């Protein structure tokens, strides 16, 4: 994985979904909020235990995962 030190995945937290620093705040939740027009400042106001870098790293992680793809090679 790239350098995503704020993104954690633990089976006992949110079913293993990518979360912010082990909290019950998922990357998908952050991306969804940004996608519906919430600003980073609004997200931080709603979730004061988050930091700006948490939100930015969640967005970078989602972009990295979206770009990740599996290429199947033909058997030779």
Secondary structure, DSSP 8 states (H G I E B T S, - for coil): --S-TTEE--TTSGGG--EETTSS-BHHHHHHHHHTT--HHHHHHH-TT--HHHHHHHHHHHHHHHH---------
